[in-house]
């Protein structure tokens, strides 16, 4: 899996078995529970900034983008899920799309590129 893993970002997930018609009986649907007081660590911000493509020296004034990206909640209709192997992925219940990276990652990557 690439990108960041939101599970380590102090987001609290409530495990429950996925009840949808799933080919994988061991899939788990997770609920995102955001801690309003959560502040990413400097290491998390720097790691995510690098993943977004930032040059940490040249783009230091843009680290706010990484900070905001780490705090961004899932968009409507998206839910975190856990694959049978334990990997985290995201599923959109409106469109049926599933992706490995957080649905907001591309937005923050483009925001960085525009700045």
MDAnalysis code that builds the backbone (N, CA, C; Angstrom):
import MDAnalysis as mda
import numpy as np

u = mda.Universe.empty(345, n_residues=115, atom_resindex=np.repeat(np.arange(115), 3), trajectory=True)
u.add_TopologyAttr("name", ["N", "CA", "C"] * 115)
u.add_TopologyAttr("resid", np.arange(1, 116))
u.add_TopologyAttr("resname", ["UNK", "UNK", "UNK", "UNK", "UNK", "UNK", "UNK", "UNK", "UNK", "UNK", "UNK", "UNK", "UNK", "UNK", "UNK", "UNK", "UNK", "UNK", "UNK", "UNK", "UNK", "UNK", "UNK", "UNK", "UNK", "UNK", "UNK", "UNK", "UNK", "UNK", "UNK", "UNK", "UNK", "UNK", "UNK", "UNK", "UNK", "UNK", "UNK", "UNK", "UNK", "UNK", "UNK", "UNK", "UNK", "UNK", "UNK", "UNK", "UNK", "UNK", "UNK", "UNK", "UNK", "UNK", "UNK", "UNK", "UNK", "UNK", "UNK", "UNK", "UNK", "UNK", "UNK", "UNK", "UNK", "UNK", "UNK", "UNK", "UNK", "UNK", "UNK", "UNK", "UNK", "UNK", "UNK", "UNK", "UNK", "UNK", "UNK", "UNK", "UNK", "UNK", "UNK", "UNK", "UNK", "UNK", "UNK", "UNK", "UNK", "UNK", "UNK", "UNK", "UNK", "UNK", "UNK", "UNK", "UNK", "UNK", "UNK", "UNK", "UNK", "UNK", "UNK", "UNK", "UNK", "UNK", "UNK", "UNK", "UNK", "UNK", "UNK", "UNK", "UNK", "UNK", "UNK"])
u.atoms.positions = np.array([
    [0.845, -1.174, 0.000],
    [0.000, 0.000, 0.000],
    [0.893, 1.241, 0.000],
    [0.502, 2.242, -0.776],
    [1.262, 3.482, -0.817],
    [0.556, 4.541, 0.009],
    [1.230, 5.668, 0.157],
    [0.601, 6.785, 0.847],
    [0.554, 6.596, 2.342],
    [-0.332, 7.281, 2.945],
    [-0.413, 7.243, 4.395],
    [-1.449, 6.242, 4.838],
    [-1.309, 5.787, 5.995],
    [-2.251, 4.849, 6.573],
    [-2.953, 5.585, 7.695],
    [-4.172, 5.939, 7.481],
    [-4.906, 6.749, 8.452],
    [-5.113, 6.030, 9.776],
    [-4.959, 4.730, 9.790],
    [-5.165, 4.005, 11.041],
    [-4.178, 4.453, 12.110],
    [-2.989, 4.868, 11.708],
    [-1.993, 5.264, 12.706],
    [-2.146, 6.726, 13.096],
    [-3.085, 7.447, 12.557],
    [-3.214, 8.867, 12.812],
    [-4.188, 9.177, 13.937],
    [-4.263, 8.300, 14.882],
    [-5.102, 8.472, 16.050],
    [-6.586, 8.574, 15.696],
    [-6.947, 8.109, 14.508],
    [-8.361, 8.001, 14.196],
    [-8.845, 6.711, 14.845],
    [-9.991, 6.771, 15.420],
    [-10.512, 5.606, 16.102],
    [-11.525, 4.933, 15.178],
    [-11.322, 3.654, 14.944],
    [-12.213, 2.898, 14.086],
    [-12.980, 1.871, 14.911],
    [-14.235, 1.743, 14.608],
    [-15.056, 0.731, 15.232],
    [-15.209, -0.400, 14.227],
    [-14.697, -1.564, 14.559],
    [-14.785, -2.690, 13.645],
    [-16.185, -3.280, 13.643],
    [-16.617, -3.651, 12.487],
    [-17.854, -4.411, 12.352],
    [-17.754, -5.196, 11.058],
    [-18.427, -6.299, 10.975],
    [-18.380, -7.104, 9.765],
    [-19.206, -6.454, 8.671],
    [-18.675, -6.482, 7.469],
    [-19.390, -5.923, 6.339],
    [-20.586, -6.817, 6.037],
    [-21.752, -6.220, 5.934],
    [-22.953, -6.990, 5.688],
    [-23.354, -6.974, 4.222],
    [-22.681, -6.162, 3.426],
    [-22.997, -6.109, 2.000],
    [-22.621, -7.435, 1.358],
    [-23.142, -7.693, 0.175],
    [-22.778, -8.894, -0.555],
    [-21.314, -8.772, -0.956],
    [-20.469, -9.452, -0.250],
    [-19.032, -9.353, -0.454],
    [-18.481, -10.692, -0.889],
    [-17.554, -10.648, -1.852],
    [-16.885, -11.870, -2.266],
    [-15.925, -12.355, -1.196],
    [-15.476, -11.455, -0.351],
    [-14.524, -11.779, 0.695],
    [-15.240, -11.720, 2.042],
    [-15.490, -12.852, 2.629],
    [-16.226, -12.887, 3.890],
    [-15.462, -12.203, 5.014],
    [-14.144, -12.108, 4.880],
    [-13.346, -11.521, 5.939],
    [-13.153, -10.020, 5.810],
    [-13.790, -9.380, 4.836],
    [-13.700, -7.932, 4.699],
    [-14.341, -7.286, 5.921],
    [-13.772, -6.180, 6.372],
    [-14.358, -5.460, 7.494],
    [-14.646, -4.029, 7.081],
    [-15.832, -3.582, 7.411],
    [-16.201, -2.190, 7.229],
    [-15.864, -1.483, 8.531],
    [-15.141, -0.372, 8.442],
    [-14.722, 0.369, 9.621],
    [-15.450, 1.703, 9.646],
    [-15.619, 2.245, 10.809],
    [-16.239, 3.563, 10.953],
    [-15.162, 4.565, 11.343],
    [-15.137, 5.701, 10.662],
    [-14.169, 6.737, 10.988],
    [-14.699, 7.528, 12.178],
    [-13.886, 7.651, 13.192],
    [-14.213, 8.482, 14.343],
    [-13.081, 9.468, 14.537],
    [-13.314, 10.720, 14.225],
    [-12.244, 11.716, 14.238],
    [-12.173, 12.406, 15.591],
    [-10.964, 12.480, 16.120],
    [-10.701, 13.204, 17.355],
    [-10.495, 14.672, 16.982],
    [-11.419, 15.536, 17.392],
    [-11.344, 16.954, 17.048],
    [-10.076, 17.621, 17.574],
    [-9.457, 17.039, 18.587],
    [-8.247, 17.601, 19.170],
    [-6.972, 17.036, 18.548],
    [-7.125, 16.145, 17.571],
    [-5.961, 15.512, 16.954],
    [-5.100, 16.534, 16.221],
    [-3.822, 16.502, 16.517],
    [-2.829, 17.290, 15.787],
    [-1.751, 16.324, 15.328],
    [-1.492, 16.260, 14.029],
    [-0.450, 15.351, 13.557],
    [0.916, 15.743, 14.122],
    [1.747, 14.757, 14.335],
    [3.101, 15.025, 14.805],
    [3.914, 15.635, 13.668],
    [5.026, 16.248, 14.024],
    [5.909, 16.821, 13.012],
    [6.387, 15.727, 12.053],
    [6.700, 14.551, 12.581],
    [7.140, 13.434, 11.737],
    [6.046, 13.030, 10.754],
    [4.805, 12.932, 11.219],
    [3.698, 12.581, 10.320],
    [3.544, 13.626, 9.216],
    [3.653, 14.895, 9.584],
    [3.520, 15.970, 8.597],
    [4.636, 15.875, 7.566],
    [5.868, 15.691, 8.032],
    [7.000, 15.607, 7.107],
    [6.913, 14.373, 6.211],
    [6.525, 13.239, 6.786],
    [6.380, 12.013, 5.987],
    [5.310, 12.181, 4.910],
    [4.186, 12.751, 5.283],
    [3.104, 12.941, 4.317],
    [3.497, 13.989, 3.268],
    [4.189, 15.037, 3.691],
    [4.653, 16.062, 2.752],
    [5.563, 15.435, 1.698],
    [6.479, 14.576, 2.134],
    [7.353, 13.882, 1.178],
    [6.538, 13.021, 0.234],
    [5.545, 12.321, 0.779],
    [4.704, 11.459, -0.050],
    [3.936, 12.282, -1.087],
    [3.536, 13.494, -0.712],
    [2.842, 14.377, -1.661],
    [3.785, 14.894, -2.744],
    [5.092, 14.756, -2.532],
    [6.064, 15.210, -3.519],
    [6.792, 16.479, -3.125],
    [6.618, 16.940, -1.913],
    [7.249, 18.182, -1.477],
    [8.750, 18.004, -1.267],
    [9.481, 19.056, -1.568],
    [10.883, 19.187, -1.186],
    [10.846, 19.882, 0.175],
    [11.224, 19.195, 1.220],
    [11.029, 19.706, 2.573],
    [11.760, 21.017, 2.832],
    [12.878, 21.240, 2.169],
    [13.603, 22.501, 2.344],
    [12.959, 23.615, 1.529],
    [12.723, 23.353, 0.262],
    [12.192, 24.394, -0.635],
    [10.725, 24.696, -0.372],
    [9.980, 23.729, 0.147],
    [8.529, 23.885, 0.301],
    [8.087, 24.003, 1.755],
    [8.975, 24.426, 2.629],
    [8.658, 24.482, 4.065],
    [7.413, 25.316, 4.351],
    [7.202, 26.377, 3.590],
    [6.028, 27.231, 3.826],
    [4.724, 26.567, 3.389],
    [4.825, 25.422, 2.727],
    [3.628, 24.714, 2.269],
    [3.289, 23.498, 3.138],
    [3.989, 23.330, 4.239],
    [3.705, 22.187, 5.108],
    [2.294, 22.220, 5.672],
    [1.653, 23.379, 5.667],
    [0.260, 23.469, 6.126],
    [-0.638, 22.569, 5.279],
    [-0.270, 22.370, 4.011],
    [-1.068, 21.498, 3.143],
    [-1.019, 20.069, 3.667],
    [0.173, 19.603, 4.043],
    [0.298, 18.253, 4.585],
    [-0.461, 18.124, 5.898],
    [-0.352, 19.131, 6.754],
    [-1.067, 19.106, 8.031],
    [-2.567, 18.993, 7.806],
    [-3.101, 19.824, 6.925],
    [-4.541, 19.789, 6.637],
    [-4.951, 18.461, 5.994],
    [-4.091, 17.938, 5.137],
    [-4.385, 16.655, 4.505],
    [-4.499, 15.525, 5.499],
    [-3.643, 15.536, 6.506],
    [-3.694, 14.497, 7.529],
    [-4.944, 14.602, 8.403],
    [-5.470, 15.797, 8.527],
    [-6.651, 16.007, 9.375],
    [-7.971, 15.884, 8.601],
    [-7.900, 15.779, 7.285],
    [-9.103, 15.772, 6.451],
    [-9.950, 14.525, 6.710],
    [-11.240, 14.719, 6.936],
    [-12.131, 13.562, 7.100],
    [-12.439, 12.943, 5.741],
    [-12.979, 11.762, 5.785],
    [-13.409, 11.121, 4.539],
    [-14.576, 11.885, 3.924],
    [-14.598, 11.991, 2.595],
    [-15.756, 12.602, 1.933],
    [-17.008, 11.736, 2.127],
    [-18.141, 12.346, 1.885],
    [-19.414, 11.626, 2.006],
    [-19.405, 10.372, 1.134],
    [-20.014, 9.323, 1.615],
    [-20.166, 8.025, 0.953],
    [-18.914, 7.146, 1.000],
    [-17.788, 7.656, 1.466],
    [-16.561, 6.860, 1.587],
    [-16.468, 6.268, 2.983],
    [-16.022, 5.015, 3.047],
    [-15.809, 4.330, 4.324],
    [-14.470, 3.599, 4.278],
    [-13.751, 3.579, 5.397],
    [-12.541, 2.768, 5.458],
    [-12.927, 1.301, 5.622],
    [-12.158, 0.436, 5.002],
    [-12.389, -1.007, 5.086],
    [-11.055, -1.705, 5.285],
    [-11.126, -2.896, 5.845],
    [-9.914, -3.685, 6.044],
    [-10.043, -4.958, 5.225],
    [-9.041, -5.184, 4.367],
    [-8.981, -6.388, 3.539],
    [-8.604, -7.589, 4.405],
    [-8.866, -8.805, 3.935],
    [-8.541, -10.000, 4.725],
    [-7.071, -10.062, 5.160],
    [-6.163, -9.493, 4.363],
    [-4.745, -9.502, 4.710],
    [-4.411, -8.424, 5.737],
    [-5.386, -7.578, 6.092],
    [-5.169, -6.536, 7.081],
    [-4.926, -5.155, 6.501],
    [-4.791, -5.050, 5.175],
    [-4.549, -3.755, 4.546],
    [-5.791, -2.879, 4.586],
    [-5.570, -1.586, 4.773],
    [-6.653, -0.617, 4.801],
    [-6.909, -0.101, 3.386],
    [-8.181, -0.009, 3.006],
    [-8.554, 0.596, 1.740],
    [-9.843, 1.377, 1.955],
    [-10.272, 2.098, 0.935],
    [-11.451, 2.962, 1.047],
    [-12.454, 2.578, -0.020],
    [-13.722, 2.538, 0.370],
    [-14.796, 2.127, -0.534],
    [-15.868, 3.208, -0.570],
    [-16.303, 3.558, -1.770],
    [-17.364, 4.538, -1.954],
    [-18.666, 3.772, -2.180],
    [-19.591, 3.889, -1.238],
    [-20.835, 3.142, -1.306],
    [-21.809, 3.709, -2.333],
    [-21.579, 4.917, -2.817],
    [-22.446, 5.495, -3.849],
    [-22.017, 5.053, -5.248],
    [-20.699, 4.925, -5.463],
    [-20.201, 4.624, -6.807],
    [-19.656, 3.214, -6.957],
    [-19.352, 2.540, -5.846],
    [-18.754, 1.213, -5.900],
    [-17.244, 1.236, -6.100],
    [-16.645, 2.415, -6.147],
    [-15.205, 2.546, -6.342],
    [-14.462, 2.176, -5.061],
    [-13.333, 1.513, -5.207],
    [-12.462, 1.259, -4.061],
    [-11.048, 1.686, -4.432],
    [-10.341, 2.256, -3.454],
    [-8.983, 2.748, -3.674],
    [-8.140, 2.476, -2.431],
    [-6.828, 2.399, -2.621],
    [-5.923, 2.152, -1.507],
    [-5.590, 3.428, -0.751],
    [-5.456, 4.544, -1.459],
    [-5.094, 5.811, -0.821],
    [-6.340, 6.535, -0.346],
    [-6.183, 7.340, 0.691],
    [-7.295, 8.126, 1.221],
    [-7.895, 8.961, 0.090],
    [-9.209, 9.044, -0.011],
    [-9.842, 9.780, -1.115],
    [-9.444, 11.254, -1.209],
    [-8.961, 11.848, -0.146],
    [-8.566, 13.263, -0.182],
    [-7.111, 13.464, -0.614],
    [-6.331, 12.398, -0.696],
    [-4.915, 12.538, -1.021],
    [-4.693, 13.259, -2.342],
    [-5.429, 12.901, -3.353],
    [-5.234, 13.524, -4.663],
    [-5.539, 15.021, -4.612],
    [-6.561, 15.404, -3.863],
    [-6.890, 16.829, -3.703],
    [-5.707, 17.590, -3.117],
    [-5.096, 17.044, -2.066],
    [-3.990, 17.741, -1.410],
    [-2.721, 17.707, -2.265],
    [-2.536, 16.667, -3.061],
    [-1.406, 16.631, -3.985],
    [-1.572, 17.731, -5.041],
    [-2.759, 17.867, -5.578],
    [-3.010, 18.909, -6.580],
    [-2.915, 20.305, -5.960],
    [-3.395, 20.469, -4.738],
    [-3.290, 21.742, -4.054],
    [-1.828, 22.138, -3.903],
    [-0.994, 21.198, -3.505],
    [0.436, 21.470, -3.388],
    [1.016, 21.872, -4.737],
    [0.667, 21.162, -5.794],
    [1.215, 21.450, -7.124],
    [0.784, 22.836, -7.609],
    [-0.422, 23.272, -7.256],
    [-0.896, 24.605, -7.652],
    [-0.168, 25.707, -6.887],
    [0.163, 25.442, -5.643],
    [0.812, 26.456, -4.801],
    [2.260, 26.607, -5.219],
])
